[in-house]
Amino acid sequence: PIVLERSPNGDLLYGSCAGLYRRSRKSPRGFTLIPGSADLCVRALEIIQGRLFIGTYGNGAYILENDDLTPIPMDPWGSLAHAHAFVTGPEDALWISTNQGLLRTTVRDIQHSCATGSDRPYYALYGETFGLETWELNGGCDPAYVRMRSGVLSFPSIQGLVQFDPAHIIDPYPTAGIVPGEVLVN
C-alpha cells in the first residue's frame, strides 16, 4: 500500500500501483478491488465533502462516490496526470499538488463537471511562471502536505518545501456575473 484512508462510512481503503482496495466494516475478511481501478497507480486519497478524491501517478485524478469511479476532467496542461494531494482552502478552493506545480480549481466546479459530464472546470496552474523555483510537488509521503495553524500550506517538492498562504493568493475566478455595458444588434 502507498496510501491509506478511512471512508466516510468507516471502510478501510488503500491505494497501490495495482489499484484501489476496500475492506468493508461489514465484511472484514479481506480487501476487494474497487471496480475500474485495477490499472491505477494510486498516490493520494482525500475525503472532501463526503466524496473520495483520488490522485494517481500517471493515470489522472478521480472521485469515488457510491462505488462509482468518475475521472476528473484533465486540465489544459495535463498536470492532473500526476496528482499527489488534494487540499481545500478559503472560498471553496481546491488545491492539487502535481508534478507541474499547484493546480487550483473549486470543489463545486469539479463536482458539477463530474455530475454532468460537461463543462471542464476552470483551472489555474501555479508553477514556474508564478515564481515556484521547484514546481515538481511529487509528494512521497502521506499526506503530501501540512496545514499549519496560521493557514499556511506546506508541500514537499524535489528540492525542498513549498509554502504559501492560500488566503493571500489572488483569486483567478470571476465572482460576479457578466454585466453588459452595451448591446449592438446588426
C-alpha positions as CSV (number, residue, x, y, z in Angstrom):
1,P,0.0,0.0,0.0
2,I,1.1,3.5,-0.8
3,V,-1.7,5.4,0.9
4,L,-4.4,4.5,3.5
5,E,-7.7,6.3,4.2
6,R,-10.9,5.6,6.1
7,S,-14.0,6.2,4.0
8,P,-17.0,8.3,5.4
9,N,-18.8,5.0,6.2
10,G,-15.8,3.5,8.1
11,D,-14.4,1.2,5.4
12,L,-10.6,1.0,5.2
13,L,-9.2,1.9,1.8
14,Y,-5.7,1.5,0.5
15,G,-4.2,2.6,-2.8
16,S,-1.2,0.9,-4.6
17,C,0.1,0.7,-8.1
18,A,-2.3,-2.2,-8.5
19,G,-5.4,-0.2,-7.9
20,L,-7.7,0.9,-5.0
21,Y,-8.9,-1.6,-2.5
22,R,-11.5,-1.6,0.2
23,R,-12.0,-3.6,3.4
24,S,-15.6,-3.3,4.4
25,R,-16.6,-3.0,8.1
26,K,-19.4,-5.3,7.3
27,S,-17.2,-8.0,5.8
28,P,-13.7,-7.7,7.4
29,R,-12.3,-10.9,5.8
30,G,-10.1,-9.1,3.3
31,F,-9.7,-6.3,0.7
32,T,-11.5,-6.2,-2.6
33,L,-10.6,-4.2,-5.6
34,I,-12.7,-1.2,-6.4
35,P,-14.2,-1.8,-9.9
36,G,-12.4,0.2,-12.6
37,S,-9.3,0.9,-10.6
38,A,-7.1,-2.1,-11.5
39,D,-4.7,-0.2,-13.7
40,L,-4.4,2.9,-11.5
41,C,-1.2,3.7,-9.5
42,V,-3.0,5.4,-6.6
43,R,-0.9,8.0,-4.7
44,A,-3.4,10.2,-2.9
45,L,-6.7,9.7,-1.1
46,E,-8.6,12.6,0.4
47,I,-12.2,12.8,1.7
48,I,-13.7,16.1,0.7
49,Q,-17.4,16.9,1.4
50,G,-18.2,13.2,1.7
51,R,-16.5,12.2,-1.6
52,L,-13.2,10.4,-2.0
53,F,-10.8,12.3,-4.2
54,I,-8.1,10.0,-5.8
55,G,-4.8,11.1,-7.2
56,T,-2.7,8.8,-9.3
57,Y,0.8,8.7,-10.7
58,G,0.3,8.9,-14.4
59,N,-3.4,7.9,-14.6
60,G,-5.2,11.2,-13.8
61,A,-7.5,12.1,-10.9
62,Y,-10.8,10.6,-9.9
63,I,-13.7,10.9,-7.5
64,L,-15.3,7.8,-5.9
65,E,-18.8,8.0,-4.6
66,N,-21.1,5.1,-4.1
67,D,-18.8,2.7,-5.9
68,D,-18.8,5.0,-9.0
69,L,-15.3,5.9,-10.1
70,T,-15.5,9.1,-12.1
71,P,-12.5,10.7,-13.8
72,I,-11.9,14.4,-13.0
73,P,-11.6,16.3,-16.4
74,M,-7.9,16.8,-17.3
75,D,-6.6,20.4,-17.1
76,P,-5.2,22.0,-20.3
77,W,-1.6,21.4,-19.2
78,G,-2.0,17.7,-18.4
79,S,-0.8,18.2,-14.8
80,L,-3.6,16.2,-13.3
81,A,-2.0,13.1,-14.8
82,H,0.2,13.1,-11.6
83,A,-1.9,14.3,-8.7
84,H,-0.3,13.9,-5.2
85,A,-2.6,15.8,-2.8
86,F,-6.0,17.5,-2.6
87,V,-6.4,20.3,-0.1
88,T,-9.3,22.6,0.4
89,G,-8.8,26.3,1.1
90,P,-10.8,29.5,1.5
91,E,-13.6,30.3,-0.9
92,D,-14.3,26.6,-1.8
93,A,-10.8,26.5,-3.4
94,L,-9.3,23.1,-4.1
95,W,-5.5,22.9,-4.4
96,I,-4.0,19.9,-6.1
97,S,-0.2,19.3,-5.9
98,T,1.1,17.9,-9.2
99,N,4.4,17.2,-11.0
100,Q,3.9,20.6,-12.7
101,G,3.1,22.8,-9.7
102,L,-0.1,23.6,-7.8
103,L,-3.4,23.3,-9.6
104,R,-6.3,25.4,-8.3
105,T,-10.0,24.9,-9.0
106,T,-13.1,24.7,-6.8
107,V,-14.8,21.7,-5.3
108,R,-18.0,23.0,-6.7
109,D,-16.7,23.1,-10.3
110,I,-15.2,19.6,-10.0
111,Q,-18.5,18.2,-8.6
112,H,-20.6,19.9,-11.3
113,S,-18.3,18.7,-14.1
114,C,-18.3,15.1,-12.8
115,A,-22.0,15.0,-12.3
116,T,-23.0,16.5,-15.7
117,G,-20.1,15.2,-17.8
118,S,-19.8,18.6,-19.4
119,D,-18.0,21.9,-18.8
120,R,-14.4,21.3,-17.9
121,P,-13.7,23.1,-14.6
122,Y,-11.7,26.3,-14.6
123,Y,-8.1,25.6,-13.6
124,A,-5.3,27.8,-12.6
125,L,-1.8,26.4,-12.6
126,Y,0.8,27.9,-10.3
127,G,4.2,26.7,-11.4
128,E,7.5,28.1,-12.7
129,T,5.9,31.2,-14.3
130,F,4.5,32.1,-10.9
131,G,7.8,32.1,-9.2
132,L,8.0,28.5,-8.0
133,E,11.6,27.6,-8.4
134,T,10.9,24.0,-7.7
135,W,7.5,23.1,-9.1
136,E,7.6,19.3,-9.1
137,L,5.5,18.7,-5.9
138,N,5.6,15.0,-6.1
139,G,4.6,14.1,-2.6
140,G,6.4,10.9,-1.5
141,C,4.5,11.0,1.9
142,D,1.0,10.7,3.2
143,P,-0.5,13.2,3.5
144,A,1.7,15.1,1.0
145,Y,1.0,18.4,2.7
146,V,0.8,20.1,6.1
147,R,-1.7,22.7,7.0
148,M,-0.2,25.0,9.8
149,R,-2.3,26.8,12.4
150,S,-1.7,30.1,10.6
151,G,-3.4,28.6,7.5
152,V,-0.2,28.3,5.5
153,L,0.1,25.2,3.4
154,S,3.4,23.3,3.0
155,F,4.1,20.8,0.3
156,P,7.2,18.7,-0.3
157,S,9.0,19.1,-3.6
158,I,12.0,17.5,-5.1
159,Q,14.2,20.5,-3.9
160,G,12.6,21.3,-0.5
161,L,9.4,22.7,0.9
162,V,7.0,25.0,-0.9
163,Q,4.9,27.1,1.5
164,F,2.1,29.6,0.8
165,D,-0.9,31.1,2.4
166,P,-3.9,30.3,0.2
167,A,-5.8,33.3,1.6
168,H,-3.2,35.6,0.1
169,I,-3.2,34.2,-3.4
170,I,-5.1,36.3,-6.0
171,D,-8.4,34.6,-6.8
172,P,-8.4,33.9,-10.5
173,Y,-12.1,33.0,-10.5
174,P,-14.8,35.6,-11.6
175,T,-17.2,36.0,-8.7
176,A,-19.9,38.1,-10.4
177,G,-22.0,37.5,-13.4
178,I,-21.2,39.4,-16.7
179,V,-22.9,42.7,-16.8
180,P,-23.2,44.0,-20.4
181,G,-22.4,47.7,-20.8
182,E,-23.9,47.9,-24.3
183,V,-25.7,45.6,-26.8
184,L,-25.4,46.2,-30.5
185,V,-27.6,44.4,-33.0
186,N,-26.6,44.1,-36.6
